[in-house]
Amino acid sequence: MGEENRKNKKKLPVFGKELVGLSPFMQFSSNREVTVDGCKGILEYCTESIRINTGKLIVAFNGRGLNIKCMTETSVVVCGYITSVEFLR
């Protein structure tokens, strides 16, 4: 990799040390869809908020028109207009 490419490379945001190793794997397609692996259950489900139990953390999605598009034994796909994501203990 050239020196110019290294300078232009964007740094990715890093979570605080307390979340390292605890956060579930999440893949965002955009702010309209996210896949969460490691799902152990749904704690709250309405059009403004979906809270997912992942074992050590609860992941809360907030937004408008939220719904669960697909769910398997260990993963869930949330879609709608996602405005924020919270990691709760």
Salt bridges, closest charged atoms under 4 A:
GLU3 OE1 - ARG6 NH1 3.38
GLU33 OE1 - LYS69 NZ 3.09
GLU44 OE1 - ARG51 NE 3.52
